Amino acid sequence: MRNRKAIVSTAAILALVASVPTASAVTTTPAAEGAASVAAAPSLVLPAASVSGVTITPRQAGDRWTITIEYTLRFSSFETRNQFPFETWVDLWEQDSDDDDLILRGRHVNISPSAQTRTATFTTSSERLHTELGAEEIYARAFVKNKETGQQFQTNSLRVQIGV
């Protein structure tokens, strides 16, 4: 347990100061053609969950809209092996020329770290989606957060134009 606390504390500090060295093209020693690159120094790679493949599908029925969002969560083997507690959620946004508008906030769900595809569904009225003149452009923002380290990752969907 003591080692886990040390690892979590170190990960949180590194995430806060954003100084996590990794093996990359900048930090590796060139190798002969066809050979693997060799890291110039031991690398410390902070385990990181990821959010990808965020899609948004709006469907209208009269004045009501059902907006379905799908996304994929992936976790490092370190996060999976140590079963860090995570939470995930999705927010629905409307794009504006200035600041974007948060339309609906999704429910936070506690999850265990394992690769998974998730679906969130919002049901709302045309009035709630109608924030400016003309057609609206909406998008989803999916989140995953490590509850022990506070490290949070997010990815947006493409924007979808709807007529309300």
C-alpha positions as MATLAB code, in Angstrom:
seq = 'MRNRKAIVSTAAILALVASVPTASAVTTTPAAEGAASVAAAPSLVLPAASVSGVTITPRQAGDRWTITIEYTLRFSSFETRNQFPFETWVDLWEQDSDDDDLILRGRHVNISPSAQTRTATFTTSSERLHTELGAEEIYARAFVKNKETGQQFQTNSLRVQIGV';
ca = [
       0.000    0.000    0.000;
       2.876    2.344    0.797;
       4.353    1.852   -2.700;
       0.985    2.553   -4.304;
       0.700    5.855   -2.405;
       4.208    6.812   -3.514;
       3.396    5.988   -7.136;
       0.114    7.907   -7.025;
       1.770   10.915   -5.381;
       4.598   10.953   -7.909;
       2.171   10.633  -10.817;
       0.046   13.489   -9.477;
       3.050   15.775   -8.990;
       4.381   15.028  -12.468;
       0.951   15.628  -13.982;
       0.670   18.978  -12.214;
       4.045   20.268  -13.318;
       3.757   18.635  -16.741;
       7.352   17.472  -16.744;
       7.146   13.837  -17.687;
      10.145   12.801  -19.774;
       9.383   10.116  -22.344;
      11.320    8.239  -24.967;
      10.667   10.064  -28.226;
      12.436   11.122  -31.398;
      13.981   13.951  -29.402;
      15.279   11.772  -26.556;
      16.392    8.685  -28.473;
      19.758    7.835  -29.924;
      19.695    7.224  -33.700;
      20.247    3.587  -34.669;
      21.288    1.938  -37.903;
      18.652    1.763  -40.603;
      16.137   -0.966  -39.764;
      17.282   -1.213  -36.144;
      15.205   -0.043  -33.217;
      16.035    3.294  -31.620;
      17.642    3.197  -28.214;
      16.448    5.523  -25.488;
      19.146    7.987  -24.462;
      18.021    7.885  -20.854;
      15.629    5.771  -18.843;
      12.139    6.948  -19.603;
       9.438    7.670  -17.105;
       6.119    7.368  -18.847;
       3.146    8.453  -16.811;
       0.338    5.908  -17.170;
      -2.456    7.568  -19.044;
      -6.035    6.714  -19.824;
      -7.409    7.937  -23.127;
     -10.715    8.912  -24.712;
     -11.165    8.381  -28.445;
     -13.706    7.887  -31.202;
     -16.274   10.345  -29.862;
     -19.302   10.381  -32.174;
     -22.568   12.278  -31.880;
     -25.867   11.276  -33.488;
     -28.821   13.685  -33.126;
     -32.373   12.531  -33.934;
     -35.397   14.816  -33.961;
     -39.011   13.801  -33.309;
     -41.216   16.893  -33.372;
     -39.936   19.331  -30.743;
     -37.862   16.657  -28.957;
     -34.266   15.706  -29.687;
     -32.485   12.500  -28.717;
     -28.730   12.906  -28.929;
     -26.617    9.768  -28.664;
     -22.895    9.963  -27.969;
     -20.525    7.014  -28.232;
     -16.882    6.962  -27.183;
     -14.087    4.547  -26.346;
     -11.979    4.493  -23.188;
      -8.584    2.829  -23.004;
      -6.243    2.420  -20.065;
      -2.589    1.546  -19.615;
      -1.666   -1.889  -18.293;
      -0.387   -0.127  -15.169;
      -3.794    1.464  -14.525;
      -5.600   -1.802  -15.229;
      -3.272   -3.883  -13.061;
      -3.538   -1.471  -10.115;
      -7.293   -0.902  -10.550;
      -7.215    2.853  -10.040;
     -10.714    4.302   -9.598;
     -11.914    6.327  -12.598;
     -14.984    8.305  -13.513;
     -16.309    9.236  -16.929;
     -18.934   11.603  -18.287;
     -20.041   13.436  -21.413;
     -21.149   17.057  -21.839;
     -23.096   18.469  -24.790;
     -21.911   21.811  -26.188;
     -23.127   24.296  -28.794;
     -20.507   26.144  -30.813;
     -20.651   29.946  -30.834;
     -18.468   32.569  -32.453;
     -17.314   33.637  -28.966;
     -17.518   31.223  -26.068;
     -19.243   27.893  -26.671;
     -22.391   27.169  -24.645;
     -22.681   24.177  -22.324;
     -26.112   22.772  -23.201;
     -26.342   19.637  -21.049;
     -24.029   18.113  -18.463;
     -23.839   14.322  -18.342;
     -23.991   12.117  -15.285;
     -20.626   11.138  -13.770;
     -20.176    7.352  -13.694;
     -17.590    5.479  -11.610;
     -15.756    2.833  -13.644;
     -12.929    0.324  -13.354;
     -10.048    0.654  -15.804;
     -10.699   -1.691  -18.717;
     -11.067   -0.927  -22.424;
     -14.706   -0.127  -23.091;
     -17.050    1.602  -25.470;
     -19.674    3.710  -23.739;
     -22.901    5.354  -24.821;
     -24.571    8.425  -23.333;
     -27.994    9.671  -24.398;
     -29.487   13.113  -23.880;
     -33.142   13.957  -24.512;
     -34.042   17.634  -24.728;
     -36.280   20.178  -26.433;
     -35.546   22.264  -29.527;
     -35.824   25.357  -27.322;
     -32.916   24.240  -25.143;
     -30.721   23.649  -28.200;
     -31.668   26.941  -29.857;
     -29.104   29.420  -28.474;
     -28.632   31.744  -31.463;
     -30.163   32.748  -34.791;
     -29.941   30.203  -37.598;
     -28.762   26.616  -37.466;
     -26.921   25.282  -34.441;
     -23.648   23.370  -34.362;
     -23.410   20.956  -31.468;
     -20.636   18.671  -30.288;
     -19.912   16.321  -27.415;
     -16.971   16.407  -25.049;
     -16.143   13.061  -23.390;
     -14.055   12.868  -20.220;
     -12.224   10.257  -18.159;
     -10.646   11.127  -14.804;
      -8.354    9.177  -12.498;
      -9.929    9.798   -9.093;
      -6.699    9.128   -7.172;
      -4.354   11.387   -9.151;
      -6.894   13.905  -10.449;
      -5.501   13.426  -13.961;
      -8.242   14.171  -16.497;
      -8.427   13.572  -20.251;
     -11.014   14.792  -22.736;
     -11.783   14.560  -26.435;
     -14.381   16.362  -28.543;
     -16.567   14.913  -31.257;
     -16.825   16.551  -34.637;
     -19.406   19.328  -34.794;
     -22.829   18.443  -36.188;
     -25.158   21.054  -37.657;
     -28.811   20.780  -36.673;
     -31.832   22.882  -37.566;
     -33.974   23.758  -34.550;
];
